């Protein structure tokens, strides 16, 4: 299982964590492992992991995200 972490801009509080969690949970192709202020850890069974799909889901929710190296 592939695991990846996203750095997320614009998160400031618990409400942001909830909105990001909901946006990621609604998207398909990966599992949400953990969401904290400024980051999310996800896993996927597909190779390569659908990082773009997660970033798109967050953009629709109003957050800019990028893959953490």
Buried (B, 14 or more C-beta within 10 A) or exposed (E): EBEBBBBBEEBEEEEBBEBBBEBBEEBEBBEBEEBEEBBBBBEBEEEEBBBEBBBBBBEEBEBEBEEEE
